[in-house]
Amino acid sequence: MSVVQTVRGPVDVEHLGPTLMHEHVFVMQPEALQNYGHVWGESYWDEDARVADAIEKLRAVRAAGIGTIVDPTMPKFSADVVQMPEERYGLVFVFRVFDRVSYALVMSASRPVAPRDVVRTP
C-alpha cells in the first residue's frame, strides 16, 4: 500500500482520486499585493474574503470530480499555514466507546473515510 502525507494525515494513493498537481490556493504576501494589487483590487488583502472565496471555489472543484489538489506554496510565501475546514461527507453510527478508541459503523459516505478523520455530533 502506497500512501502520501496530506494536511489531513496519510492517505492511500488509491483514495486520492483525480488530482490537480500544482495549485496555489493562497499566496498572501506583500510583494504580490504590490505587484498585482491593481489587478486584484483592495479585497485581495482581506483574509476573510479570500478564505470564503477559496472555500467556494474548492467546493466547486470537488463537485466537478477532483479528489485532491497539491498546493506547493512554501510557508515563507504565505502569511500562515491554512487549516483545511472540516467538511461533512458521511454519517457514522458510534456503537461502542472507550477512553482511547471507539467503534463505529459507516452508514453513508460521499468519499472514502480516512484515518484521523474527525467525527462530530451533528
Secondary structure, 3 states (H helix, E strand, C coil): CCEEEECCEEEEHHHCCCEECCCCCCCCCHHHHHHHHHHHCHHHHCHHHHHHHHHHHHHHHHHCCCCEECCCCCHHHCCCCCCCCCCCCEEEEEEEECCCCEEEEEEEECCCCCCCCCCCCC
